[in-house]
Amino acid sequence: MVVLLLIAFVFGSQNEQVIALNYLIAKANISVAMAVSIFTVLGFLLGILFMILLKLFKPRKQKAVKG
């Protein structure tokens, strides 16, 4: 996972081109490096949040007590 993050940041740092991002409400002009960084971190955080929610709401199986 760390290797993929490093590749994304290296790719982004090599691209100084400015792109236009159109949102539903606004428009922003940012560099490719900034866009790659933002969306990589956003995806990573969403993935962590999703995994935490799965662990919290997943029904747990209880082991049968033999006695």
TORVO-414951 format. One record per atom (N, C-alpha, C): residue in one letter; atom name; y, z, x. Coordinates in steps of 0.001 Angstrom, whole numbers, plus 524288, in hexadecimal, padded with zeros to 5 digits. Atoms other than C-alpha are relative to their C-alpha. Example, Ala and Ser with C-alpha at 12.3 -4.5 7.8 and 13.67 -1.06 7.14 Angstrom:
// residues 2
pt rest->A, atom->N, Y->7FB5A, Z->80000, X->8037A
pt rest->A, atom->CA, Y->7EE6C, Z->81E78, X->8300C
pt rest->A, atom->C, Y->804B0, Z->80000, X->80384
pt rest->S, atom->N, Y->7FB5A, Z->7FFC4, X->7FCCC
pt rest->S, atom->CA, Y->7FBDC, Z->81BE4, X->83566
pt rest->S, atom->C, Y->80442, Z->802DA, X->7FCFE
// end
This chain:
// residues 67
pt rest->M, atom->N, Y->7FB5D, Z->80000, X->80337
pt rest->M, atom->CA, Y->80000, Z->80000, X->80000
pt rest->M, atom->C, Y->804E7, Z->80000, X->80366
pt rest->V, atom->N, Y->7FB7E, Z->7FFB5, X->7FC81
pt rest->V, atom->CA, Y->80951, Z->80370, X->80AF2
pt rest->V, atom->C, Y->800DF, Z->7FAC0, X->802B4
pt rest->V, atom->N, Y->7FF95, Z->8051D, X->7FD75
pt rest->V, atom->CA, Y->8065D, Z->7F668, X->8118A
pt rest->V, atom->C, Y->802A1, Z->7FC19, X->7FC59
pt rest->L, atom->N, Y->7FD90, Z->8038E, X->803C5
pt rest->L, atom->CA, Y->80A07, Z->7EF15, X->8051E
pt rest->L, atom->C, Y->805D0, Z->80128, X->7FF62
pt rest->L, atom->N, Y->7FA77, Z->7FE95, X->80049
pt rest->L, atom->CA, Y->816CF, Z->7F69D, X->80432
pt rest->L, atom->C, Y->802F6, Z->7FE17, X->804CE
pt rest->L, atom->N, Y->7FD78, Z->801D5, X->7FB36
pt rest->L, atom->CA, Y->819F2, Z->7F376, X->81261
pt rest->L, atom->C, Y->800B2, Z->7FA0C, X->7FFF9
pt rest->I, atom->N, Y->7FF95, Z->805B7, X->8004E
pt rest->I, atom->CA, Y->8171F, Z->7E500, X->8103B
pt rest->I, atom->C, Y->80469, Z->7FE73, X->7FC56
pt rest->A, atom->N, Y->7FBD7, Z->8013A, X->803BF
pt rest->A, atom->CA, Y->82021, Z->7E4E2, X->80464
pt rest->A, atom->C, Y->80560, Z->800FA, X->80266
pt rest->F, atom->N, Y->7FAF1, Z->7FED0, X->7FDA9
pt rest->F, atom->CA, Y->82B2C, Z->7EB55, X->80BF0
pt rest->F, atom->C, Y->80148, Z->7FC45, X->80481
pt rest->V, atom->N, Y->7FF15, Z->803C6, X->7FBC7
pt rest->V, atom->CA, Y->82980, Z->7E243, X->817B6
pt rest->V, atom->C, Y->80190, Z->7FABA, X->7FDAF
pt rest->F, atom->N, Y->7FEB0, Z->804E3, X->802A1
pt rest->F, atom->CA, Y->8299D, Z->7D673, X->80EB5
pt rest->F, atom->C, Y->80595, Z->8002D, X->7FDE8
pt rest->G, atom->N, Y->7FAC4, Z->7FF7D, X->80233
pt rest->G, atom->CA, Y->835CF, Z->7DB71, X->807F5
pt rest->G, atom->C, Y->8043D, Z->80030, X->8041D
pt rest->S, atom->N, Y->7FBFB, Z->7FF8C, X->7FBF5
pt rest->S, atom->CA, Y->83CFA, Z->7DE8B, X->8147E
pt rest->S, atom->C, Y->80113, Z->7FAD3, X->802B8
pt rest->Q, atom->N, Y->7FF41, Z->8051D, X->7FD94
pt rest->Q, atom->CA, Y->83B2F, Z->7D096, X->8195F
pt rest->Q, atom->C, Y->80303, Z->7FC40, X->7FC82
pt rest->N, atom->N, Y->7FD57, Z->80363, X->803BD
pt rest->N, atom->CA, Y->841D1, Z->7CADE, X->80D46
pt rest->N, atom->C, Y->80545, Z->80256, X->7FE8D
pt rest->E, atom->N, Y->7FAB0, Z->7FE1C, X->8010D
pt rest->E, atom->CA, Y->8507C, Z->7CCEA, X->80CE4
pt rest->E, atom->C, Y->802AC, Z->7FCE2, X->7FBA8
pt rest->Q, atom->N, Y->7FDD1, Z->80342, X->80419
pt rest->Q, atom->CA, Y->8526F, Z->7C320, X->801F3
pt rest->Q, atom->C, Y->8016A, Z->80351, X->7FB3E
pt rest->V, atom->N, Y->7FE40, Z->7FD29, X->8049C
pt rest->V, atom->CA, Y->859E5, Z->7C7DC, X->7F5F6
pt rest->V, atom->C, Y->7FDDB, Z->7FD4A, X->7FB2A
pt rest->I, atom->N, Y->80211, Z->8021A, X->804DF
pt rest->I, atom->CA, Y->8538C, Z->7C636, X->7E8AC
pt rest->I, atom->C, Y->802C0, Z->8029B, X->7FB66
pt rest->A, atom->N, Y->7FDA1, Z->7FDDD, X->804BD
pt rest->A, atom->CA, Y->8588B, Z->7C869, X->7DADC
pt rest->A, atom->C, Y->7FBAC, Z->80213, X->7FC76
pt rest->L, atom->N, Y->803A9, Z->7FD9F, X->803AC
pt rest->L, atom->CA, Y->850F1, Z->7D1CC, X->7D23E
pt rest->L, atom->C, Y->802B7, Z->8008E, X->7FAB9
pt rest->N, atom->N, Y->7FDD5, Z->7FFAA, X->8054A
pt rest->N, atom->CA, Y->85387, Z->7D075, X->7C3AB
pt rest->N, atom->C, Y->7FCE5, Z->803F5, X->7FCDA
pt rest->Y, atom->N, Y->80257, Z->7FC0C, X->80357
pt rest->Y, atom->CA, Y->850BC, Z->7DC63, X->7BB67
pt rest->Y, atom->C, Y->80159, Z->7FEBC, X->7FA5F
pt rest->L, atom->N, Y->7FE95, Z->800C8, X->80579
pt rest->L, atom->CA, Y->85189, Z->7DD79, X->7ACB7
pt rest->L, atom->C, Y->805CA, Z->80111, X->7FF16
pt rest->I, atom->N, Y->7FA9B, Z->7FE60, X->800E4
pt rest->I, atom->CA, Y->85ED3, Z->7E3EB, X->7ADD0
pt rest->I, atom->C, Y->803A4, Z->7FE33, X->80466
pt rest->A, atom->N, Y->7FCA1, Z->800F3, X->7FB83
pt rest->A, atom->CA, Y->863F1, Z->7E0D3, X->7BB71
pt rest->A, atom->C, Y->7FDB7, Z->7FBD3, X->80396
pt rest->K, atom->N, Y->80193, Z->803C2, X->7FC01
pt rest->K, atom->CA, Y->86321, Z->7D796, X->7C709
pt rest->K, atom->C, Y->80198, Z->80248, X->80547
pt rest->A, atom->N, Y->7FED2, Z->7FDE2, X->7FAD1
pt rest->A, atom->CA, Y->86288, Z->7DB72, X->7D563
pt rest->A, atom->C, Y->7FE92, Z->7FC04, X->8042A
pt rest->N, atom->N, Y->80116, Z->80336, X->7FB6C
pt rest->N, atom->CA, Y->86322, Z->7D3F2, X->7E22C
pt rest->N, atom->C, Y->7FE77, Z->803A0, X->80473
pt rest->I, atom->N, Y->801DC, Z->7FCB5, X->7FBBF
pt rest->I, atom->CA, Y->85AC2, Z->7DAA2, X->7EC75
pt rest->I, atom->C, Y->7FCC3, Z->7FCB3, X->803C1
pt rest->S, atom->N, Y->80311, Z->802D7, X->7FC24
pt rest->S, atom->CA, Y->85393, Z->7D68C, X->7F8BA
pt rest->S, atom->C, Y->7FA37, Z->80057, X->7FEAA
pt rest->V, atom->N, Y->805A4, Z->8000B, X->800E3
pt rest->V, atom->CA, Y->8451D, Z->7D337, X->7F8A2
pt rest->V, atom->C, Y->7FD9C, Z->80509, X->80226
pt rest->A, atom->N, Y->8020B, Z->7FB29, X->7FDB9
pt rest->A, atom->CA, Y->842A3, Z->7DEF4, X->80181
pt rest->A, atom->C, Y->800B4, Z->80496, X->7FC42
pt rest->M, atom->N, Y->7FF02, Z->7FBCA, X->803B4
pt rest->M, atom->CA, Y->848D6, Z->7E811, X->7F795
pt rest->M, atom->C, Y->7FC82, Z->7FF73, X->7FB30
pt rest->A, atom->N, Y->80351, Z->800DE, X->8049C
pt rest->A, atom->CA, Y->84156, Z->7E1E9, X->7EC3A
pt rest->A, atom->C, Y->7FA55, Z->8016F, X->8012D
pt rest->V, atom->N, Y->80566, Z->7FEB7, X->7FE8D
pt rest->V, atom->CA, Y->83445, Z->7E2F8, X->7F35D
pt rest->V, atom->C, Y->7FF5F, Z->805E2, X->80089
pt rest->S, atom->N, Y->80047, Z->7FA4F, X->7FF55
pt rest->S, atom->CA, Y->8371E, Z->7F118, X->7F6F6
pt rest->S, atom->C, Y->8000E, Z->802CB, X->7FAC0
pt rest->I, atom->N, Y->7FF8A, Z->7FD79, X->8051D
pt rest->I, atom->CA, Y->83B29, Z->7F4E3, X->7E935
pt rest->I, atom->C, Y->7FAFF, Z->7FF5F, X->7FCDD
pt rest->F, atom->N, Y->8048A, Z->800EF, X->80351
pt rest->F, atom->CA, Y->82FA3, Z->7EE81, X->7E266
pt rest->F, atom->C, Y->7FAF6, Z->80219, X->80261
pt rest->T, atom->N, Y->80490, Z->7FDA8, X->7FD89
pt rest->T, atom->CA, Y->825B7, Z->7F33B, X->7EC65
pt rest->T, atom->C, Y->7FFD4, Z->805DB, X->7FEF1
pt rest->V, atom->N, Y->7FFC0, Z->7FA59, X->80101
pt rest->V, atom->CA, Y->82A21, Z->8015A, X->7EB18
pt rest->V, atom->C, Y->7FF38, Z->8011A, X->7FA35
pt rest->L, atom->N, Y->8009A, Z->7FF43, X->805A0
pt rest->L, atom->CA, Y->82B19, Z->80008, X->7DC4E
pt rest->L, atom->C, Y->7FA48, Z->7FF64, X->7FE56
pt rest->G, atom->N, Y->80580, Z->800C1, X->80136
pt rest->G, atom->CA, Y->81D3A, Z->7FAB8, X->7DB79
pt rest->G, atom->C, Y->7FC9C, Z->80467, X->80204
pt rest->F, atom->N, Y->802E7, Z->7FBA9, X->7FDBA
pt rest->F, atom->CA, Y->8181A, Z->80557, X->7E46E
pt rest->F, atom->C, Y->800A5, Z->804EE, X->7FCAC
pt rest->L, atom->N, Y->7FF07, Z->7FB59, X->80329
pt rest->L, atom->CA, Y->81E89, Z->81015, X->7DC58
pt rest->L, atom->C, Y->7FD86, Z->7FF92, X->7FA9A
pt rest->L, atom->N, Y->80281, Z->800C3, X->8050E
pt rest->L, atom->CA, Y->819B7, Z->80A46, X->7CF82
pt rest->L, atom->C, Y->7FA11, Z->8009F, X->8006E
pt rest->G, atom->N, Y->80597, Z->7FF61, X->7FF21
pt rest->G, atom->CA, Y->80BF6, Z->809A1, X->7D507
pt rest->G, atom->C, Y->7FE72, Z->805AB, X->8008E
pt rest->I, atom->N, Y->80112, Z->7FA66, X->7FF5D
pt rest->I, atom->CA, Y->80C66, Z->817E0, X->7D928
pt rest->I, atom->C, Y->80081, Z->802CC, X->7FAC4
pt rest->L, atom->N, Y->7FF3A, Z->7FD96, X->80519
pt rest->L, atom->CA, Y->811C7, Z->81BE3, X->7CBDB
pt rest->L, atom->C, Y->7FB75, Z->7FEC8, X->7FC5A
pt rest->F, atom->N, Y->8045C, Z->80190, X->8034F
pt rest->F, atom->CA, Y->80716, Z->81444, X->7C4D9
pt rest->F, atom->C, Y->7FB07, Z->802E7, X->8017D
pt rest->M, atom->N, Y->804B1, Z->7FD3A, X->7FE40
pt rest->M, atom->CA, Y->7FC60, Z->81A70, X->7CD15
pt rest->M, atom->C, Y->80044, Z->805D4, X->7FE9C
pt rest->I, atom->N, Y->7FF62, Z->7FA7F, X->80170
pt rest->I, atom->CA, Y->801D9, Z->8281A, X->7CAB3
pt rest->I, atom->C, Y->7FF05, Z->800B5, X->7FA2A
pt rest->L, atom->N, Y->800D3, Z->7FFA1, X->805A3
pt rest->L, atom->CA, Y->80238, Z->825AA, X->7BC07
pt rest->L, atom->C, Y->7FA46, Z->7FF47, X->7FE95
pt rest->L, atom->N, Y->80593, Z->800B8, X->80107
pt rest->L, atom->CA, Y->7F433, Z->820B7, X->7BC44
pt rest->L, atom->C, Y->7FCE8, Z->804ED, X->8014A
pt rest->K, atom->N, Y->802C7, Z->7FB3D, X->7FE72
pt rest->K, atom->CA, Y->7EFAB, Z->82CDD, X->7C370
pt rest->K, atom->C, Y->80116, Z->8047C, X->7FC3B
pt rest->L, atom->N, Y->7FEA9, Z->7FBBC, X->8038C
pt rest->L, atom->CA, Y->7F6DC, Z->835DA, X->7B9FF
pt rest->L, atom->C, Y->7FD5C, Z->7FF6F, X->7FAB7
pt rest->F, atom->N, Y->801EE, Z->800CB, X->8054D
pt rest->F, atom->CA, Y->7F1EF, Z->82FB4, X->7AD64
pt rest->F, atom->C, Y->7FA5A, Z->7FE2C, X->7FFB3
pt rest->K, atom->N, Y->80579, Z->8018E, X->7FFFE
pt rest->K, atom->CA, Y->7E441, Z->82BB5, X->7B173
pt rest->K, atom->C, Y->7FCA6, Z->804A9, X->7FE71
pt rest->P, atom->N, Y->80347, Z->7FB93, X->80186
pt rest->P, atom->CA, Y->7DA40, Z->8341C, X->7AA85
pt rest->P, atom->C, Y->7FC49, Z->80179, X->80471
pt rest->R, atom->N, Y->80350, Z->7FE16, X->7FBBC
pt rest->R, atom->CA, Y->7D2D5, Z->83C6A, X->7B426
pt rest->R, atom->C, Y->7FAAD, Z->80178, X->7FDD6
pt rest->K, atom->N, Y->80557, Z->7FE96, X->80178
pt rest->K, atom->CA, Y->7C433, Z->83DE1, X->7B35D
pt rest->K, atom->C, Y->7FEC2, Z->8054D, X->80264
pt rest->Q, atom->N, Y->80179, Z->7FAE0, X->7FE0E
pt rest->Q, atom->CA, Y->7BF6A, Z->84BBE, X->7B472
pt rest->Q, atom->C, Y->7FA35, Z->7FFE6, X->8015C
pt rest->K, atom->N, Y->80570, Z->7FFB8, X->7FE57
pt rest->K, atom->CA, Y->7B2FC, Z->84E45, X->7BBC4
pt rest->K, atom->C, Y->7FD20, Z->80413, X->7FCBC
pt rest->A, atom->N, Y->80330, Z->7FC54, X->802FE
pt rest->A, atom->CA, Y->7A83B, Z->854BD, X->7B420
pt rest->A, atom->C, Y->7FE3A, Z->80479, X->80391
pt rest->V, atom->N, Y->8018A, Z->7FB66, X->7FD00
pt rest->V, atom->CA, Y->7A55E, Z->86274, X->7B8AA
pt rest->V, atom->C, Y->7FA3F, Z->8010F, X->7FEFD
pt rest->K, atom->N, Y->805A0, Z->7FEE0, X->8007B
pt rest->K, atom->CA, Y->79704, Z->864A2, X->7BB53
pt rest->K, atom->C, Y->7FF2A, Z->805CD, X->800FD
pt rest->G, atom->N, Y->800B2, Z->7FA71, X->7FF27
pt rest->G, atom->CA, Y->79291, Z->8725E, X->7B9D1
pt rest->G, atom->C, Y->7FB26, Z->80241, X->7FE01
// end
